[in-house]
Amino acid sequence: PWLQAPCNVPGEPPPPPQPLAPREPFGGSAGAAAARLFVRITLDAGIEELVAIVSNVNDRLHHPRIAERTVIGERPEELARLRSLYAARRYARLRQALRQYHMLRLGKLAAIHRELMLLQLSGDV
């Protein structure tokens, strides 16, 4: 998997991850912060098409992430952990944490979908 050792040229050591300021503000919602983190991670892979795909998915998930916030909350500790693992280049643990991040949301998918439908009916998204 590409997350094990992101590098641009096979056989060369991976580049250092993009710097993360220890107290860089999340800014906006947790969903927006997650979107920025996922783009940063894909930038390290050095595959422009992957960055474009993740950016596109982030755009498409904007409204579902608003609904997600109502269902599971902001969860800043979860994002802080992902950011910390990424900054420390602990890719095996990052993969595990990303899997947990997504499994939580998949487990709440029906509730998130319901909330999204209510937001759309009310005109809030």
C-alpha positions, -999 to +999 in steps of 0.1 A: +000+000+000+011+035-009+009+047+027+037+024+039+065+045+025+054+073+003+081+083-022+083+098-056+111+077-070+114+039-064+146+030-045+151+065-030+142+073+006+108+088+011+106+125+014+098+140+048+061+145+053+047+180+048+053+199+080+025+201+104+027+229+130+020+213+164-007+238+172-019+245+137-055+254+140-080+230+125-100+260+112-136+255+103-152+221+110-136+188+118-148+177+083-128+204+067-098+196+088-100+159+079-103+169+042-071+190+044-053+162+063-063+136+036-050+158+008-017+163+027-013+126+031-019+120-006+005+148-016+033+127+000+025+098-023+036+120-052+008+109-074-010+139-088-040+118-099-044+105-064-044+140-050-071+150-076-092+120-066-090+127-029-098+164-035-128+154-056-140+130-029-135+157-002-157+181-023-184+155-027-184+147+011-188+183+022-226+180+030-224+145+044-196+157+068-220+185+080-245+158+088-218+136+103-210+164+128-245+162+141-244+125+145-210+119+159-197+153+169-165+171+160-141+145+176-110+168+177-090+141+195-095+118+166-081+143+141-053+152+165-043+115+167-044+112+129-023+143+125+002+132+151+007+097+136+011+113+101+036+139+114+056+111+132+056+090+100+040+061+119+023+048+088+013+014+102-005+030+131-019+057+108-034+031+085-050+015+116-063+048+128-077+057+094-094+024+092-110+031+126-120+066+115-138+053+085-153+023+102-169+045+128-185+066+100-196+035+081-213+022+113-232+054+116-240+057+079-278+053+082-280+080+109-257+103+088-279+097+058-310+105+077-295+137+091-283+147+056-319+142+042-333+164+071-307+191+064-315+191+027-353+192+034-347+222+058-326+239+032-296+240+055-273+224+029 
